[in-house]
């Protein structure tokens, strides 16, 4: 598949697309697509951040406003870097969890599939920008919620197809890191409570 076919497949035929990606592991293509999508999201986020900074300063601070707004470039770069970091970490965690739970491993295929599964999430900043321009706050909230649910669904399908597990197993695998994190937080809170009660 070519890059545009992968993008089209994510939106209109995700199961077959993730199955192909899981088997062929076209990491270069997927990385280019994901980087382009993150770049788009970063530019829009940059515009939103710049607008927030400038609108929050008094008019007579125009020089300072320009300097502070230019600093928002750091925000855009940070958006890309953090997103890439989350991508790598999440793929590593899911790959390890799949090995532990189902004795299934496909690190490169899973890395590629998860990148494509997260494509809809890069539309979030664009919807927020449209909401600001057209004052569609309620619609933006609904669209953002829809994107979140859509992304979760695509992640589950990506896990299922890349690792060749059942849908229920993919759902359990998707939730596994959050369940473990939640349990660890509860244990830490309980231990802190016990320790505090002992003093």
Backbone as a printed PyTorch tensor [residue, N CA C, xyz], in Angstrom:
tensor([[[  0.8320,  -1.1980,   0.0000],
         [  0.0000,   0.0000,   0.0000],
         [  0.8740,   1.2590,   0.0000]],

        [[  0.3990,   2.2790,  -0.6990],
         [  1.0780,   3.5670,  -0.6600],
         [  0.5570,   4.3800,   0.5240]],

        [[  1.2230,   5.5120,   0.7780],
         [  0.8940,   6.3120,   1.9580],
         [ -0.5670,   6.7400,   1.9550]],

        [[ -1.0540,   7.2390,   0.8160],
         [ -2.4370,   7.7160,   0.7700],
         [ -3.4220,   6.5610,   0.9400]],

        [[ -3.0350,   5.3630,   0.4990],
         [ -3.9060,   4.1970,   0.6770],
         [ -3.9720,   3.7840,   2.1450]],

        [[ -2.8560,   3.9250,   2.8530],
         [ -2.8480,   3.6200,   4.2820],
         [ -3.7520,   4.5780,   5.0430]],

        [[ -3.6450,   5.8700,   4.7240],
         [ -4.4820,   6.8680,   5.4010],
         [ -5.9520,   6.6120,   5.0950]],

        [[ -6.2630,   6.3770,   3.8290],
         [ -7.6470,   6.0790,   3.4430],
         [ -8.1460,   4.8320,   4.1630]],

        [[ -7.3000,   3.8160,   4.2410],
         [ -7.6940,   2.5710,   4.8820],
         [ -7.9840,   2.7230,   6.3580]],

        [[ -7.2260,   3.5670,   7.0360],
         [ -7.4610,   3.7920,   8.4690],
         [ -8.8630,   4.3300,   8.7000]],

        [[ -9.2960,   5.2290,   7.8440],
         [-10.5970,   5.8680,   8.0300],
         [-11.7610,   5.0350,   7.4850]],

        [[-11.5180,   4.2290,   6.4620],
         [-12.6370,   3.5580,   5.8050],
         [-12.5510,   2.0250,   5.7970]],

        [[-11.3860,   1.4760,   6.0730],
         [-11.2490,   0.0160,   6.1340],
         [-10.1310,  -0.3450,   7.1140]],

        [[-10.3340,  -0.0030,   8.3890],
         [ -9.2350,  -0.1360,   9.3590],
         [ -8.7640,  -1.5670,   9.5920]],

        [[ -9.6760,  -2.5290,   9.6350],
         [ -9.2760,  -3.9080,   9.9350],
         [ -8.2780,  -4.4310,   8.9040]],

        [[ -8.6020,  -4.2860,   7.6330],
         [ -7.7100,  -4.7680,   6.5730],
         [ -6.4010,  -3.9890,   6.5590]],

        [[ -6.4860,  -2.6970,   6.8180],
         [ -5.2770,  -1.8600,   6.8150],
         [ -4.3350,  -2.2470,   7.9420]],

        [[ -4.8740,  -2.4160,   9.1450],
         [ -4.0280,  -2.8000,  10.2760],
         [ -3.4750,  -4.2200,  10.1060]],

        [[ -4.2560,  -5.0890,   9.4710],
         [ -3.7710,  -6.4470,   9.2060],
         [ -2.5640,  -6.3930,   8.2600]],

        [[ -2.6900,  -5.5530,   7.2220],
         [ -1.5860,  -5.3840,   6.2700],
         [ -0.3540,  -4.7950,   6.9610]],

        [[ -0.5790,  -3.7690,   7.7620],
         [  0.5320,  -3.1030,   8.4500],
         [  1.2070,  -4.0570,   9.4320]],

        [[  0.3850,  -4.8520,  10.1370],
         [  0.9450,  -5.8080,  11.0800],
         [  1.8120,  -6.8570,  10.4100]],

        [[  1.4620,  -7.2210,   9.1760],
         [  2.2240,  -8.2510,   8.4590],
         [  3.4240,  -7.6700,   7.7100]],

        [[  3.2280,  -6.5380,   7.0560],
         [  4.2880,  -5.9700,   6.2130],
         [  5.2200,  -5.0170,   6.9690]],

        [[  4.7170,  -4.4110,   8.0460],
         [  5.5110,  -3.5120,   8.9040],
         [  6.1750,  -2.3730,   8.1140]],

        [[  5.4040,  -1.5590,   7.3900],
         [  5.9960,  -0.4580,   6.6080],
         [  6.3210,   0.7510,   7.4990]],

        [[  7.3240,   0.5990,   8.3480],
         [  7.6040,   1.6210,   9.3590],
         [  7.9880,   2.9660,   8.7580]],

        [[  8.7320,   2.9710,   7.6630],
         [  9.1480,   4.2500,   7.0680],
         [  7.9400,   5.0440,   6.5870]],

        [[  7.0620,   4.3600,   5.8700],
         [  5.8530,   5.0300,   5.3890],
         [  5.0120,   5.5440,   6.5520]],

        [[  4.8080,   4.6780,   7.5270],
         [  3.9620,   5.0330,   8.6660],
         [  4.5780,   6.1760,   9.4570]],

        [[  5.9000,   6.1400,   9.6410],
         [  6.5580,   7.2130,  10.3820],
         [  6.3890,   8.5450,   9.6570]],

        [[  6.5180,   8.5360,   8.3300],
         [  6.3330,   9.7640,   7.5510],
         [  4.9030,  10.2880,   7.6860]],

        [[  3.9270,   9.3820,   7.6260],
         [  2.5210,   9.7780,   7.7810],
         [  2.2780,  10.3500,   9.1680]],

        [[  2.7660,   9.6640,  10.1840],
         [  2.5510,  10.0870,  11.5700],
         [  3.2300,  11.4190,  11.8450]],

        [[  4.4440,  11.6030,  11.3000],
         [  5.1680,  12.8570,  11.4940],
         [  4.4420,  14.0110,  10.8070]],

        [[  3.9070,  13.7630,   9.6070],
         [  3.1420,  14.7960,   8.9010],
         [  1.8780,  15.1600,   9.6720]],

        [[  1.1960,  14.1500,  10.2150],
         [ -0.0140,  14.4070,  11.0050],
         [  0.3120,  15.1860,  12.2710]],

        [[  1.4120,  14.8210,  12.9250],
         [  1.8250,  15.5500,  14.1250],
         [  2.2290,  16.9770,  13.7850]],

        [[  2.8800,  17.1530,  12.6300],
         [  3.2440,  18.4990,  12.2010],
         [  2.0140,  19.3680,  12.0030]],

        [[  0.9800,  18.7880,  11.3880],
         [ -0.2830,  19.5150,  11.2190],
         [ -0.8710,  19.8950,  12.5710]],

        [[ -0.9210,  18.9180,  13.4900],
         [ -1.4520,  19.1940,  14.8230],
         [ -0.6350,  20.2290,  15.5630]],

        [[  0.6980,  20.1850,  15.3780],
         [  1.5740,  21.1410,  16.0590],
         [  1.3510,  22.5580,  15.5480]],

        [[  1.1710,  22.7040,  14.2310],
         [  0.9320,  24.0390,  13.6570],
         [ -0.3670,  24.6270,  14.1900]],

        [[ -1.4090,  23.8030,  14.2470],
         [ -2.6980,  24.2860,  14.7620],
         [ -2.5950,  24.6010,  16.2500]],

        [[ -1.9310,  23.7200,  17.0110],
         [ -1.7430,  23.9680,  18.4430],
         [ -0.9220,  25.2270,  18.6640]],

        [[  0.0860,  25.4310,  17.8110],
         [  0.9100,  26.6390,  17.8590],
         [  0.0360,  27.8850,  17.6990]],

        [[ -0.8850,  27.8390,  16.7320],
         [ -1.7850,  28.9790,  16.4980],
         [ -2.6870,  29.2260,  17.7020]],

        [[ -3.2220,  28.1490,  18.2770],
         [ -4.0840,  28.2820,  19.4540],
         [ -3.3160,  28.8620,  20.6340]],

        [[ -2.1180,  28.3460,  20.8800],
         [ -1.3130,  28.7990,  22.0090],
         [ -0.9230,  30.2590,  21.8250]],

        [[ -0.5260,  30.6180,  20.6230],
         [ -0.1450,  32.0000,  20.3260],
         [ -1.3250,  32.9330,  20.5630]],

        [[ -2.5170,  32.5190,  20.1060],
         [ -3.7070,  33.3430,  20.3130],
         [ -4.0350,  33.5170,  21.7800]],

        [[ -3.8810,  32.4540,  22.5670],
         [ -4.1490,  32.5420,  24.0060],
         [ -3.1930,  33.5010,  24.6910]],

        [[ -1.9160,  33.4360,  24.3030],
         [ -0.9100,  34.2960,  24.9290],
         [ -1.1700,  35.7580,  24.5980]],

        [[ -1.3810,  36.0350,  23.3150],
         [ -1.5700,  37.4230,  22.8870],
         [ -2.8480,  38.0110,  23.4660]],

        [[ -3.9410,  37.2490,  23.4790],
         [ -5.2150,  37.7640,  23.9900],
         [ -5.1840,  37.9700,  25.4960]],

        [[ -4.2740,  37.3030,  26.1860],
         [ -4.2160,  37.4210,  27.6410],
         [ -3.3770,  38.5710,  28.1430]],

        [[ -2.7000,  39.2920,  27.2370],
         [ -1.8450,  40.4040,  27.6510],
         [ -2.4920,  41.7380,  27.3030]],

        [[ -2.2350,  42.7850,  28.0970],
         [ -2.7890,  44.1140,  27.8070],
         [ -2.2840,  44.6430,  26.4700]],

        [[ -3.0690,  45.5240,  25.8190],
         [ -2.6830,  46.0610,  24.5070],
         [ -1.3440,  46.7940,  24.5220]],

        [[ -1.0420,  47.4820,  25.6400],
         [  0.1940,  48.2560,  25.6790],
         [  1.4360,  47.3800,  25.8660]],

        [[  1.2480,  46.0870,  25.9440],
         [  2.3720,  45.1560,  26.0700],
         [  2.6390,  44.4580,  24.7330]],

        [[  2.4150,  45.1520,  23.6380],
         [  2.4800,  44.5190,  22.3210],
         [  3.8570,  43.9200,  22.0160]],

        [[  4.9130,  44.6210,  22.4300],
         [  6.2650,  44.1100,  22.1680],
         [  6.4920,  42.8060,  22.9250]],

        [[  6.1000,  42.8210,  24.2100],
         [  6.2520,  41.6120,  25.0170],
         [  5.3730,  40.4910,  24.4770]],

        [[  4.1880,  40.8720,  24.0020],
         [  3.2700,  39.8700,  23.4530],
         [  3.8960,  39.1460,  22.2670]],

        [[  4.5850,  39.9100,  21.3930],
         [  5.2290,  39.2860,  20.2380],
         [  6.3280,  38.3220,  20.6640]],

        [[  7.0990,  38.7470,  21.6660],
         [  8.2040,  37.8950,  22.1220],
         [  7.6850,  36.6230,  22.7940]],

        [[  6.6690,  36.7920,  23.6380],
         [  6.1060,  35.6250,  24.3180],
         [  5.4300,  34.6960,  23.3180]],

        [[  4.7320,  35.2770,  22.3450],
         [  4.0400,  34.4630,  21.3460],
         [  5.0250,  33.6630,  20.5040]],

        [[  6.1840,  34.2660,  20.1990],
         [  7.1960,  33.5350,  19.4370],
         [  7.7170,  32.3340,  20.2180]],

        [[  7.6710,  32.4350,  21.5430],
         [  8.1160,  31.3290,  22.3810],
         [  7.1970,  30.1200,  22.2340]],

        [[  6.0030,  30.3540,  21.7130],
         [  5.0610,  29.2490,  21.5620],
         [  5.5410,  28.2210,  20.5370]],

        [[  6.5860,  28.5830,  19.7720],
         [  7.1920,  27.6020,  18.8750],
         [  7.6950,  26.3980,  19.6700]],

        [[  8.1790,  26.6750,  20.8810],
         [  8.6370,  25.5950,  21.7570],
         [  7.4810,  24.6530,  22.0630]],

        [[  6.2920,  25.2360,  22.2310],
         [  5.1020,  24.4280,  22.5030],
         [  4.8300,  23.4770,  21.3450]],

        [[  4.9440,  23.9940,  20.1180],
         [  4.6950,  23.1590,  18.9460],
         [  5.6900,  22.0220,  18.8210]],

        [[  6.9670,  22.3310,  19.0380],
         [  8.0020,  21.2960,  18.9770],
         [  7.7840,  20.2720,  20.0920]],

        [[  7.4410,  20.7790,  21.2810],
         [  7.1760,  19.8840,  22.4050],
         [  6.0100,  18.9530,  22.1230]],

        [[  5.0020,  19.4650,  21.4280],
         [  3.8360,  18.6550,  21.0540],
         [  4.2730,  17.4460,  20.2270]],

        [[  5.1400,  17.6800,  19.2500],
         [  5.6140,  16.5950,  18.3870],
         [  6.4730,  15.6060,  19.1660]],

        [[  7.4080,  16.1350,  19.9560],
         [  8.3330,  15.2710,  20.7010],
         [  7.5820,  14.3850,  21.6950]],

        [[  6.6620,  14.9960,  22.4550],
         [  5.9020,  14.2300,  23.4510],
         [  5.0250,  13.1800,  22.7730]],

        [[  4.4120,  13.5410,  21.6550],
         [  3.5640,  12.5880,  20.9310],
         [  4.3710,  11.3930,  20.4290]],

        [[  5.5640,  11.6590,  19.9040],
         [  6.4240,  10.5670,  19.4470],
         [  6.8530,   9.6820,  20.6120]],

        [[  7.1580,  10.3140,  21.7410],
         [  7.5680,   9.5530,  22.9240],
         [  6.4400,   8.6460,  23.4100]],

        [[  5.2200,   9.1970,  23.4550],
         [  4.0590,   8.4050,  23.8760],
         [  3.8300,   7.2380,  22.9160]],

        [[  4.0200,   7.4940,  21.6370],
         [  3.8600,   6.4440,  20.6250],
         [  4.8100,   5.2750,  20.8860]],

        [[  6.0860,   5.5730,  21.0680],
         [  7.0780,   4.5190,  21.3000],
         [  6.8220,   3.7820,  22.6100]],

        [[  6.5380,   4.5320,  23.6640],
         [  6.3290,   3.9110,  24.9760],
         [  5.0880,   3.0250,  24.9660]],

        [[  3.9870,   3.5260,  24.3890],
         [  2.7490,   2.7350,  24.3690],
         [  2.9330,   1.4530,  23.5620]],

        [[  3.6410,   1.5420,  22.4280],
         [  3.8880,   0.3410,  21.6310],
         [  4.7340,  -0.6660,  22.4040]],

        [[  5.7320,  -0.1680,  23.1270],
         [  6.5860,  -1.0610,  23.9220],
         [  5.7900,  -1.7330,  25.0360]],

        [[  4.9370,  -0.9550,  25.7070],
         [  4.1320,  -1.5000,  26.8100],
         [  3.1600,  -2.5550,  26.2970]],

        [[  2.4630,  -2.2450,  25.2040],
         [  1.5040,  -3.2100,  24.6600],
         [  2.2060,  -4.4610,  24.1250]],

        [[  3.3770,  -4.2850,  23.5360],
         [  4.1210,  -5.4330,  23.0350],
         [  4.5350,  -6.3530,  24.1790]],

        [[  5.0140,  -5.7520,  25.2670],
         [  5.4010,  -6.5450,  26.4400],
         [  4.1870,  -7.2320,  27.0620]],

        [[  3.0800,  -6.4800,  27.1720],
         [  1.8620,  -7.0430,  27.7620],
         [  1.3300,  -8.2020,  26.9260]],

        [[  1.4080,  -8.0840,  25.5990],
         [  0.9210,  -9.1650,  24.7380],
         [  1.7880, -10.4160,  24.8760]],

        [[  3.0860, -10.2080,  25.0800],
         [  3.9780, -11.3550,  25.3070],
         [  3.6230, -12.0560,  26.6150]],

        [[  3.3400, -11.2640,  27.6480],
         [  3.0340, -11.8230,  28.9670],
         [  1.6750, -12.5150,  28.9700]],

        [[  0.6650, -11.8420,  28.3980],
         [ -0.7050, -12.3530,  28.4790],
         [ -1.0040, -13.4510,  27.4590]],

        [[ -0.5530, -13.2560,  26.2190],
         [ -0.9740, -14.1550,  25.1380],
         [  0.1830, -14.8290,  24.4000]],

        [[  1.4060, -14.5960,  24.8420],
         [  2.5860, -15.1290,  24.1590],
         [  2.5860, -14.7520,  22.6730]],

        [[  2.1730, -13.5170,  22.4110],
         [  2.1540, -13.0020,  21.0420],
         [  3.0420, -11.7630,  20.9910]],

        [[  3.8780, -11.6830,  19.9860],
         [  4.7340, -10.5140,  19.8500],
         [  4.8410, -10.0710,  18.4020]],

        [[  4.7860,  -8.7770,  18.1940],
         [  4.9520,  -8.2040,  16.8520],
         [  5.2950,  -6.7300,  17.0410]],

        [[  6.4640,  -6.4770,  17.6060],
         [  6.8300,  -5.1190,  17.9990],
         [  6.7590,  -4.0990,  16.8840]],

        [[  7.3990,  -4.3830,  15.7420],
         [  7.4200,  -3.4170,  14.6390],
         [  6.0350,  -3.2370,  14.0270]],

        [[  5.3150,  -4.3400,  13.8610],
         [  3.9680,  -4.2340,  13.3140],
         [  3.0420,  -3.4670,  14.2310]],

        [[  3.1850,  -3.6910,  15.5290],
         [  2.3570,  -2.9870,  16.5090],
         [  2.6950,  -1.5060,  16.5460]],

        [[  3.9880,  -1.1840,  16.4440],
         [  4.4170,   0.2140,  16.4180],
         [  3.7870,   0.9490,  15.2430]],

        [[  3.8150,   0.3140,  14.0680],
         [  3.2330,   0.9310,  12.8740],
         [  1.7180,   1.0550,  12.9870]],

        [[  1.0650,   0.0030,  13.4690],
         [ -0.4000,   0.0130,  13.5610],
         [ -0.8950,   1.0610,  14.5530]],

        [[ -0.2180,   1.2010,  15.6880],
         [ -0.6560,   2.1760,  16.6930],
         [ -0.4890,   3.6070,  16.2040]],

        [[  0.5390,   3.8610,  15.4040],
         [  0.7080,   5.2070,  14.8440],
         [ -0.4840,   5.5750,  13.9680]],

        [[ -0.8780,   4.6530,  13.1010],
         [ -2.0230,   4.9170,  12.2280],
         [ -3.3200,   5.0030,  13.0170]],

        [[ -3.4340,   4.2050,  14.0750],
         [ -4.6530,   4.2350,  14.8890],
         [ -4.8430,   5.5720,  15.5780]],

        [[ -3.7500,   6.2940,  15.7980],
         [ -3.8370,   7.5830,  16.4850],
         [ -4.0270,   8.7670,  15.5380]],

        [[ -4.1350,   8.5060,  14.2510],
         [ -4.3030,   9.6030,  13.2920],
         [ -5.4950,  10.5130,  13.6020]],

        [[ -6.6860,   9.9690,  13.9270],
         [ -7.8150,  10.8720,  14.2140],
         [ -7.5520,  11.8400,  15.3610]],

        [[ -6.7040,  11.4450,  16.3160],
         [ -6.4510,  12.3170,  17.4700],
         [ -5.7630,  13.6120,  17.0660]],

        [[ -5.0770,  13.6160,  15.9200],
         [ -4.4010,  14.8400,  15.4800],
         [ -5.3900,  15.8820,  14.9570]],

        [[ -6.6550,  15.4930,  14.7900],
         [ -7.6750,  16.4500,  14.3470],
         [ -8.2270,  17.2780,  15.5030]],

        [[ -7.9390,  16.8720,  16.7390],
         [ -8.4560,  17.5830,  17.9040],
         [ -8.1430,  19.0680,  17.9150]],

        [[ -6.8650,  19.4690,  17.7410],
         [ -6.5480,  20.9010,  17.7260],
         [ -7.2730,  21.6690,  16.6280]],

        [[ -7.4660,  21.0290,  15.4640],
         [ -8.1740,  21.7010,  14.3670],
         [ -9.6190,  21.9930,  14.7470]],

        [[-10.2730,  21.0550,  15.4210],
         [-11.6510,  21.2770,  15.8590],
         [-11.7230,  22.3850,  16.9140]],

        [[-10.7160,  22.4300,  17.7950],
         [-10.6990,  23.5010,  18.8010],
         [-10.5260,  24.8600,  18.1450]],

        [[ -9.7030,  24.9210,  17.0970],
         [ -9.5120,  26.1780,  16.3740],
         [-10.7970,  26.5990,  15.6760]],

        [[-11.4900,  25.6530,  15.0560],
         [-12.7700,  25.9620,  14.4150],
         [-13.7920,  26.4280,  15.4400]],

        [[-13.7820,  25.8040,  16.6090],
         [-14.6970,  26.2110,  17.6690],
         [-14.4560,  27.6310,  18.1170]],

        [[-13.1930,  28.0460,  18.1420],
         [-12.8790,  29.4210,  18.5330],
         [-13.3230,  30.4080,  17.4590]],

        [[-13.1050,  30.0430,  16.1910],
         [-13.4420,  30.9520,  15.0940],
         [-14.9480,  31.1120,  14.9530]],

        [[-15.6870,  29.9970,  15.0240],
         [-17.1230,  30.0320,  14.7760],
         [-17.9680,  29.9420,  16.0460]],

        [[-17.3250,  29.9520,  17.1960],
         [-17.9990,  29.8900,  18.5000],
         [-18.9320,  28.6730,  18.5550]],

        [[-18.3670,  27.5190,  18.3090],
         [-19.1240,  26.2630,  18.3520],
         [-18.6340,  25.4070,  19.5160]],

        [[-18.6260,  25.9450,  20.7010],
         [-18.0210,  25.2490,  21.8370],
         [-18.6740,  23.8910,  22.1060]],

        [[-20.0110,  23.8520,  22.1070],
         [-20.7070,  22.5910,  22.3990],
         [-20.4090,  21.5410,  21.3410]],

        [[-20.4010,  21.9660,  20.0810],
         [-20.1160,  21.0340,  18.9910],
         [-18.6810,  20.5260,  19.0710]],

        [[-17.7660,  21.4220,  19.4360],
         [-16.3590,  21.0300,  19.5560],
         [-16.1830,  19.9780,  20.6440]],

        [[-16.8870,  20.1440,  21.7640],
         [-16.8080,  19.1620,  22.8550],
         [-17.2930,  17.7960,  22.3760]],

        [[-18.4130,  17.7830,  21.6500],
         [-18.9480,  16.5190,  21.1290],
         [-17.9950,  15.8830,  20.1120]],

        [[-17.4330,  16.7160,  19.2340],
         [-16.4990,  16.2030,  18.2350],
         [-15.2370,  15.6460,  18.8880]],

        [[-14.7430,  16.3500,  19.9050],
         [-13.5480,  15.8880,  20.6160],
         [-13.8060,  14.5610,  21.3100]],

        [[-14.9790,  14.4450,  21.9420],
         [-15.3500,  13.1790,  22.5810],
         [-15.4560,  12.0580,  21.5480]],

        [[-16.0590,  12.3870,  20.4050],
         [-16.1790,  11.4020,  19.3320],
         [-14.8220,  10.9430,  18.8230]],

        [[-13.8860,  11.8780,  18.6860],
         [-12.5340,  11.5360,  18.2320],
         [-11.8450,  10.6220,  19.2350]],

        [[-12.0240,  10.9160,  20.5200],
         [-11.4200,  10.0800,  21.5660],
         [-11.9360,   8.6440,  21.4860]],

        [[-13.2640,   8.4990,  21.3590],
         [-13.8580,   7.1600,  21.2650],
         [-13.4310,   6.4490,  19.9850]],

        [[-13.3660,   7.2040,  18.9010],
         [-12.9440,   6.6550,  17.6120],
         [-11.4990,   6.1620,  17.6900]],

        [[-10.6400,   6.9570,  18.3090],
         [ -9.2340,   6.5840,  18.4480],
         [ -9.0790,   5.3240,  19.2930]],

        [[ -9.8410,   5.2470,  20.3850],
         [ -9.7930,   4.0480,  21.2350],
         [-10.2190,   2.8160,  20.4310]],

        [[-11.3030,   2.9630,  19.6670],
         [-11.7660,   1.8520,  18.8350],
         [-10.7170,   1.4080,  17.8300]],

        [[-10.0570,   2.3740,  17.1980],
         [ -9.0090,   2.0420,  16.2360],
         [ -7.8160,   1.3770,  16.9140]],

        [[ -7.4920,   1.8180,  18.1240],
         [ -6.3850,   1.1960,  18.8530],
         [ -6.6810,  -0.2710,  19.1600]],

        [[ -7.9220,  -0.5460,  19.5410],
         [ -8.3160,  -1.9350,  19.8180],
         [ -8.2150,  -2.7770,  18.5450]],

        [[ -8.7070,  -2.2360,  17.4300],
         [ -8.6210,  -2.9620,  16.1540],
         [ -7.1570,  -3.1670,  15.7590]],

        [[ -6.3290,  -2.1400,  15.9810],
         [ -4.8990,  -2.2550,  15.6600],
         [ -4.2410,  -3.3650,  16.4730]],

        [[ -4.5550,  -3.4210,  17.7600],
         [ -4.0110,  -4.4850,  18.6090],
         [ -4.4780,  -5.8570,  18.1280]],

        [[ -5.7610,  -5.9510,  17.7940],
         [ -6.3190,  -7.2310,  17.3540],
         [ -5.6600,  -7.7310,  16.0740]],

        [[ -5.5310,  -6.8370,  15.0980],
         [ -5.0180,  -7.2610,  13.7940],
         [ -3.5060,  -7.4480,  13.7960]],

        [[ -2.7880,  -6.5820,  14.4960],
         [ -1.3220,  -6.6890,  14.5020],
         [ -0.8450,  -7.9030,  15.2840]],

        [[ -1.5860,  -8.2510,  16.3440],
         [ -1.1790,  -9.3720,  17.1960],
         [ -1.9540, -10.6540,  16.9100]],

        [[ -2.9770, -10.5430,  16.0360],
         [ -3.8100, -11.6990,  15.6690],
         [ -4.4470, -12.3500,  16.9000]],

        [[ -5.1300, -11.5140,  17.6710],
         [ -5.8770, -11.9920,  18.8330],
         [ -7.3550, -11.6880,  18.6090]],

        [[ -8.2060, -12.1640,  19.5150],
         [ -9.6410, -11.8970,  19.3990],
         [ -9.9460, -10.4720,  19.8520]],

        [[-11.1640, -10.0160,  19.5540],
         [-11.5580,  -8.6640,  19.9550],
         [-11.5610,  -8.5140,  21.4680]],

        [[-12.0830,  -9.5160,  22.1740],
         [-12.1120,  -9.4420,  23.6400],
         [-10.7000,  -9.4170,  24.2170]],

        [[ -9.7950, -10.1870,  23.6290],
         [ -8.4070, -10.1650,  24.0830],
         [ -7.7600,  -8.8120,  23.8120]],

        [[ -8.0870,  -8.2160,  22.6650],
         [ -7.5400,  -6.8990,  22.3300],
         [ -8.0380,  -5.8350,  23.3000]],

        [[ -9.3190,  -5.9200,  23.6840],
         [ -9.8770,  -4.9660,  24.6530],
         [ -9.1890,  -5.1230,  26.0030]],

        [[ -8.9980,  -6.3680,  26.4300],
         [ -8.3070,  -6.6170,  27.6970],
         [ -6.8710,  -6.0990,  27.6460]],

        [[ -6.2230,  -6.3070,  26.5170],
         [ -4.8460,  -5.8420,  26.3560],
         [ -4.7830,  -4.3200,  26.3710]],

        [[ -5.7560,  -3.6670,  25.7100],
         [ -5.7980,  -2.2040,  25.6890],
         [ -5.9620,  -1.6450,  27.1040]],

        [[ -6.7950,  -2.3030,  27.9140],
         [ -7.0720,  -1.8030,  29.2650],
         [ -6.0030,  -2.2060,  30.2770]],

        [[ -5.2110,  -3.2160,  29.9540],
         [ -4.2550,  -3.7810,  30.9090],
         [ -3.3080,  -2.7470,  31.5220]],

        [[ -2.6310,  -1.8990,  30.7330],
         [ -1.7160,  -0.9210,  31.3390],
         [ -2.4150,   0.0430,  32.2920]],

        [[ -3.6480,   0.4510,  31.9430],
         [ -4.3730,   1.3900,  32.8040],
         [ -4.8220,   0.7270,  34.0990]],

        [[ -5.2190,  -0.5480,  34.0040],
         [ -5.6150,  -1.2820,  35.2150],
         [ -4.4260,  -1.4350,  36.1540]],

        [[ -3.2820,  -1.8100,  35.5970],
         [ -2.0740,  -1.9680,  36.4120],
         [ -1.6710,  -0.6400,  37.0420]],

        [[ -1.7140,   0.4330,  36.2460],
         [ -1.3720,   1.7630,  36.7700],
         [ -2.3240,   2.1660,  37.8830]],

        [[ -3.6280,   1.9080,  37.6810],
         [ -4.6160,   2.2300,  38.7140],
         [ -4.3760,   1.4600,  39.9960]],

        [[ -4.0660,   0.1640,  39.8640],
         [ -3.7890,  -0.6520,  41.0510],
         [ -2.5560,  -0.1510,  41.7950]],

        [[ -1.5230,   0.2080,  41.0510],
         [ -0.3090,   0.7300,  41.6840],
         [ -0.5830,   2.0340,  42.4210]],

        [[ -1.4060,   2.8960,  41.8180],
         [ -1.7620,   4.1570,  42.4790],
         [ -2.5410,   3.9010,  43.7590]],

        [[ -3.4850,   2.9560,  43.7070],
         [ -4.2670,   2.6210,  44.9060],
         [ -3.3530,   2.0890,  46.0010]],

        [[ -2.4320,   1.2040,  45.6240],
         [ -1.4960,   0.6480,  46.6080],
         [ -0.6340,   1.7470,  47.2200]],

        [[ -0.1540,   2.6660,  46.3730],
         [  0.6690,   3.7710,  46.8800],
         [ -0.1170,   4.6520,  47.8370]],

        [[ -1.3770,   4.9500,  47.4820],
         [ -2.2120,   5.7930,  48.3420],
         [ -2.4640,   5.1060,  49.6760]],

        [[ -2.7550,   3.7980,  49.6240],
         [ -2.9860,   3.0430,  50.8640],
         [ -1.7370,   3.0310,  51.7290]],

        [[ -0.5860,   2.7780,  51.1270],
         [  0.6660,   2.7500,  51.8770],
         [  0.9930,   4.1120,  52.4820]],

        [[  0.7450,   5.1750,  51.7010],
         [  0.9690,   6.5240,  52.2310],
         [  0.0250,   6.8180,  53.3820]],

        [[ -1.2440,   6.3460,  53.2440],
         [ -2.2090,   6.5430,  54.3270],
         [ -1.8030,   5.8050,  55.5840]],

        [[ -1.3270,   4.5790,  55.4100],
         [ -0.8740,   3.7920,  56.5650],
         [  0.3400,   4.4410,  57.2120]],

        [[  1.2740,   4.9040,  56.3610],
         [  2.4770,   5.5430,  56.8910],
         [  2.1400,   6.8360,  57.6200]],

        [[  1.2080,   7.6200,  57.0380],
         [  0.8160,   8.8780,  57.6800],
         [  0.0900,   8.6160,  58.9890]],

        [[ -0.7030,   7.5450,  59.0310],
         [ -1.4260,   7.2140,  60.2580],
         [ -0.5150,   6.7270,  61.3590]],

        [[  0.6730,   6.2460,  60.9740],
         [  1.5970,   5.7430,  61.9780],
         [  2.3540,   6.8250,  62.7120]],

        [[  2.3370,   8.0560,  62.1510],
         [  3.0740,   9.1540,  62.8020],
         [  2.1930,   9.8910,  63.7940]]])
